[in-house]
Amino acid sequence: MSNIRLIFGFHAVTSRLRQNPDSIKEIFLDAARHDQRARDLAGLAENQGVRLISCDNTRIAGMAGNSRHQGVAANIDASRSHVDIEDVLDTLTEPALLLVLDGIHDPHNLGACLRVADAFGAHAVVAPKDRAVGLTATVHKVASGAADAVPYISVTNLARSLRELKQRGVSVIGATADADSDLNSASLEGPVAWVLGAEGKGMRRLTRETCDRLVSIPMLGTVENLNVSVSAGICLFETRRQRAKKGGAT
């Protein structure tokens, strides 16, 4: 039986169109929007053969239940939502930025990680199918829409998936408190996959050994470690900051 769900916002709908168009039943677009972003989305929908319905903003607001919809929403078949890493990498027009989570069991932590991944433009969140919480109802609630905006990819063998990322030219960087170098000295140019482990236990041994390098987050206070979502936000932000700085200098 199909599991029809609503997603909204340009980021969520455009990502779905690019990575998994067959899962989209129809898209609703505010008839009053004639800007470039709306035109690009309409063109992409036409190219993918997805039905586009022009309607007023009030209808979309009623469907979304809030005012954060940006004038676009879509009904998707969640039973056809599988996306793999290759799907994501093959559609990118900028260097990859991925967040890899090893052994996150708390749905609140995963939901918060999805929110920071969305906030800092991560292209996907990758996690193992086993020993991980998965996309539960609590995760969706905590993520506040980010679970639909950022592809969540469950993999059978995390170490193998990391090796495949490295073969695609992605630098796999593990964040851990006992690393010899810290984030202040880390060069984050090019495609990057940040790997973080669960609080307390950290990354599993094989995951850690598969990383290209390990870095720590500089800590100035008495707290020994941070919540995984906070750590993820810091690492993703620093990557975006370095990229923006490099782009502004050229």
C-alpha positions in Angstrom: 0.0 0.0 0.0 1.3 3.5 -0.9 2.3 5.8 1.8 1.6 9.3 0.5 3.2 12.1 2.4 3.6 15.9 1.8 6.9 17.7 1.5 7.3 21.4 0.9 9.9 24.1 0.2 12.1 24.5 -2.8 15.0 22.6 -1.3 13.0 19.5 -0.5 11.0 19.4 -3.7 13.9 20.1 -6.0 16.1 17.5 -4.3 13.3 15.0 -4.7 12.9 15.9 -8.4 16.6 15.4 -9.1 17.2 12.3 -7.1 13.9 10.3 -7.0 11.3 11.8 -9.4 9.4 8.6 -9.7 8.3 8.9 -6.1 6.5 12.3 -6.7 2.8 12.1 -7.4 2.2 15.8 -8.1 3.7 19.2 -7.3 1.7 22.2 -6.3 3.2 25.6 -7.2 2.0 29.1 -6.2 0.6 30.6 -9.4 1.8 34.1 -8.3 5.5 33.0 -8.3 7.1 33.9 -11.6 10.7 34.2 -10.4 13.7 32.2 -11.7 13.5 29.6 -8.9 9.9 28.8 -9.7 10.7 28.6 -13.5 13.6 26.3 -12.9 11.5 24.0 -10.7 8.7 24.0 -13.4 11.2 23.2 -16.1 12.7 20.3 -14.1 9.2 18.9 -13.4 8.4 19.0 -17.1 11.7 17.3 -18.0 11.0 14.5 -15.4 7.4 14.1 -16.5 6.0 15.1 -13.1 2.5 16.7 -13.0 2.7 20.3 -11.9 -0.5 22.0 -10.5 -0.7 25.8 -10.4 -2.7 27.0 -7.4 -3.0 29.8 -5.0 -0.8 30.3 -2.0 -3.7 29.8 0.5 -4.2 26.2 -0.7 -0.5 25.3 -0.3 -0.4 26.9 3.2 -3.4 24.8 4.2 -1.8 21.6 2.9 1.6 22.4 4.6 0.0 23.6 7.8 2.5 26.4 8.2 4.0 29.4 6.3 7.4 27.9 5.6 6.3 26.2 2.3 7.8 29.0 0.0 4.9 28.4 -2.4 5.7 24.9 -3.4 4.6 21.5 -2.1 4.5 17.9 -3.4 2.8 14.7 -2.6 5.3 11.8 -2.6 5.0 8.1 -2.3 7.2 7.4 0.7 7.4 3.7 -0.2 9.4 4.6 -3.3 11.9 6.9 -1.5 15.0 4.9 -1.7 18.1 6.9 -2.8 21.6 5.6 -2.8 24.9 7.5 -2.6 25.6 7.2 -6.3 22.2 8.9 -7.0 23.3 11.9 -4.9 26.8 12.2 -6.2 25.8 12.0 -9.8 23.4 14.9 -9.5 25.7 17.4 -7.7 26.9 20.6 -9.3 29.3 21.4 -6.5 31.8 19.4 -4.4 30.0 16.8 -2.2 29.3 17.6 1.5 28.1 14.5 3.3 27.4 13.7 6.9 28.0 10.1 8.0 26.6 8.9 11.3 28.0 5.8 12.9 25.8 4.2 15.5 23.3 6.9 16.4 20.5 5.3 18.5 18.7 8.3 19.9 16.0 9.6 17.5 16.3 13.1 19.0 20.0 13.1 18.1 19.3 11.9 14.5 16.5 14.4 14.1 18.8 17.2 15.2 21.6 16.0 12.9 19.2 16.1 10.0 18.3 19.7 10.9 21.9 20.9 11.0 22.6 18.9 7.8 19.8 20.8 6.1 20.9 24.2 7.6 24.5 23.9 6.3 23.7 22.4 2.9 24.8 18.8 3.4 23.8 16.8 0.3 23.0 13.6 2.2 23.1 11.9 5.6 24.5 8.4 5.5 24.1 5.8 8.3 24.2 2.0 8.7 21.0 0.0 8.5 22.0 -1.9 11.6 22.9 -0.4 15.0 21.2 2.8 14.1 17.8 4.4 14.9 16.5 5.0 11.3 13.8 7.4 10.3 11.2 7.0 13.0 8.2 9.2 13.6 10.1 10.9 16.4 13.0 11.6 14.1 10.7 13.3 11.6 9.1 15.4 14.3 12.4 16.6 15.7 13.9 17.2 12.2 11.0 19.7 11.5 10.9 18.9 7.8 14.6 18.3 7.3 14.1 14.5 7.0 12.3 15.3 3.7 14.8 18.0 2.6 18.0 16.0 3.1 18.4 12.5 1.6 18.9 9.9 4.3 20.8 6.9 3.0 20.9 3.6 4.9 23.8 1.4 3.9 24.4 -2.3 4.7 28.2 -2.0 5.2 29.3 1.4 6.3 33.1 0.8 5.9 32.6 -0.4 2.4 30.5 2.6 1.6 33.2 4.9 2.9 35.8 3.1 0.7 33.5 3.7 -2.3 33.2 7.4 -1.4 37.0 7.6 -1.3 37.2 5.9 -4.8 34.9 8.7 -6.0 37.3 11.3 -4.8 35.5 12.2 -1.5 37.8 12.9 1.5 36.5 10.9 4.5 37.2 12.8 7.7 36.4 11.5 11.1 35.6 13.8 14.0 37.0 12.5 17.3 38.2 14.1 20.5 41.5 12.2 20.6 42.7 13.2 17.1 46.2 14.6 16.7 45.1 17.6 14.7 42.1 19.9 15.2 39.6 21.7 13.1 41.5 24.9 13.1 44.3 23.4 11.0 42.1 21.2 8.8 41.9 22.0 5.0 38.5 21.2 3.8 38.7 21.8 0.1 37.0 19.5 -2.4 34.4 16.8 -1.7 34.1 15.9 2.0 32.3 13.3 4.0 32.3 14.0 7.8 32.0 10.9 10.0 30.8 11.2 13.5 30.0 8.4 16.0 27.6 8.1 18.9 28.1 10.0 22.1 30.3 8.1 24.5 31.2 5.2 22.3 32.3 7.3 19.2 33.0 5.7 15.9 33.4 1.9 15.6 37.0 0.7 15.1 36.6 -0.2 11.4 34.8 3.0 10.7 37.6 5.0 12.3 40.3 3.0 10.4 38.6 3.7 7.1 38.8 7.5 7.5 41.4 9.3 5.5 42.2 11.5 8.6 40.9 12.3 12.0 40.4 15.8 13.5 39.1 17.1 16.8 37.0 20.1 17.7 38.9 22.6 19.8 37.4 22.8 23.3 38.1 25.7 25.6 35.9 24.9 28.6 35.5 22.0 31.0 33.1 20.0 28.9 34.8 16.9 27.5 32.5 16.3 24.5 29.6 17.8 22.6 26.3 16.4 21.5 26.7 14.7 18.1 24.4 17.2 16.4 26.4 20.2 17.8 29.6 18.6 16.6 28.1 17.9 13.2 27.0 21.5 12.9 30.4 22.8 13.7 32.1 20.6 11.2 29.7 21.3 8.4 29.8 25.1 9.1 33.6 25.1 9.0 33.5 23.3 5.7 31.1 25.8 4.2 33.0 28.7 5.7 36.3 27.6 4.1 34.5 27.1 0.7 32.9 30.5 0.9 36.2 32.1 1.8 37.9 30.4 -1.1 35.1 31.4 -3.5 35.3 35.0 -2.4 39.0 35.1 -2.9 38.9 34.0 -6.5 
